[in-house]
Amino acid sequence: MPQVLPDFSASVRLKYVKLGYQYLVNHILAFLLVPVMLAVAVELLRAGPEDLLAVWLSLRQLDLVHVLCSAFLAVFVTTIYFMSKPRSVYLVDYSCYKPPVTCRVPFATFMEHSKLILKDCPKSVDFQMRILERSGLGEETCLPPAIHYIPPNPTMEAARGEAEIVIFSAIDALMKKTGIKPKDIDILIVNCSLFSPTPSLSAMVVNKYKLRSNVKSFNLSGMGCSAGLISIDLARDLLQAYPNSYALVVSTEIITPNYYKGQERAMLLPNCLFRMGAAAILLSNKRRERRRAKYRLVHVVRTHKGADDKAYKCVFEEEDDQGKVGIRLSKDLMVIAGEALKSNITTIGPLVLPASEQLLFLFTLIGRKIFNPKWKPYIPDFKQAFDHFCIHAGGRAVIDELQKNLQLSAEHVEASRMTLHRFGNTSSSSLWYELNYIEAKGRMKKGDRIWQIAFGSGFKCNSAVWKCNRSISAPTDSPWQDCIDRYPVFIPEIVKL
């Protein structure tokens, strides 16, 4: 019996109905104004010379004082509007650190070291192997030199050495790109969650580059993988207060002092996922930077679920039963991340979604409240608001969950998956490796809107929306430069080791 093909006509008709609805709602003002303008034009054409002369004479009879007062009022209102309008914040350029090949940790090397370090606990070794097989990481991710020792040698000197390598390399590359000098920096923000020495990392940057004595410097710690967007938000607020300024933001995570040497599975997970990385970003509110800047900051939305005890403790640094310090990841992490994401998109939705999506969401909400609470909630189509998505490469499960919840295609999450595969979880800097991947592929065009989403301990979900200022050609100094032609690669569900 021949196979009966499904009837696609109904779904096609529904698709065109939805497209027609979206076009109508999103252009409702044009549909309302065009008839009014046509009516005015018809009336002007029907009016004779005498009618036009009468209008002109009536205008000449107006009192000069009234005319001057009206003109002054218009100028005053316009001035107040432009003075109260927030200053535009531009992303002039940014740079990502590329670790040397000597720091690479293939799966075989990682597992060999784990077997030697945890030789008395084969179950923990097997657990790490299962995590690596399903992690989505590739064979070229990197760990700092101190972790290559058997056993690892996480001294303060080694941790400072890693910080100097990743931070200074990223800043040097950024200054070379932009031509900016250290004395031009007005604001400095460094975020690193788990390594907070004295003097601070921001002081280390001030000392290295001999920044001015009146530089506004900040050091953020303990804020997790979403701290990069918190730094961007802080820089934006400072740039509103200080006109004609440059802000340098550095996002990194220092791995050396935080490598867990115990046996608890919940605390071994970060060892398998976190890798070396750093990014340096130059922001400015100077008008002259508008032409060469890559992006303009549109929105930053921050969500903090720390009032809930489970959310607060789902990513927690503590000692295990043997007194060894590590980061414990809760089994409820993905559920809590989903709740944080829901709160975040509820706030950002009205700021970015077209009217058609907002109305559908409103109608569904009203229907569930009044008619039937069992109605399936409407998930807005964020693909209508954004052209590119940079989802924090925290792990394969994080990317899978967001792709499912936001109904994104494989292409939309390609940058996140490939960043996780090539560089691993580089914490707060991962968003910039993802953005660089999109640029390296030549996909970033003028007017494109980018949504960066990050999660962090506490628990936090933060978002940033950028608009591309100009079409960007593939950079020649990208960390993807030597491998972008190989990507995207197929990543199997399980890589047998």
Salt bridges, closest charged atoms under 4 A:
GLU43 OE2 - ARG46 NH1 3.49
ASP93 OD1 - LYS177 NZ 3.84
ASP93 OD1 - LYS294 NZ 3.19
GLU133 OE1 - ARG134 NH1 3.51
GLU140 OE2 - ARG104 NH1 3.19
GLU140 OE1 - ARG422 NE 3.96
GLU140 OE1 - ARG486 NH2 3.20
ASP186 OD1 - ARG212 NH2 2.83
ASP233 OD1 - ARG236 NH2 2.68
ASP233 OD2 - ARG302 NH1 2.96
ASP237 OD1 - ARG236 NE 3.79
GLU264 OE1 - ARG328 NH1 2.83
GLU289 OE1 - ARG292 NE 2.56
GLU318 OE2 - ARG328 NE 2.32
GLU339 OE2 - LYS342 NZ 3.79
ASP381 OD1 - LYS383 NZ 3.06
ASP400 OD1 - ARG417 NH2 2.56
GLU414 OE2 - ARG443 NH2 2.99
GLU439 OE1 - LYS294 NZ 2.99
ASP448 OD2 - HIS388 NE2 2.91
ASP477 OD1 - LYS177 NZ 3.99
ASP482 OD2 - LYS98 NZ 2.77
GLU493 OE2 - ARG396 NH2 3.98
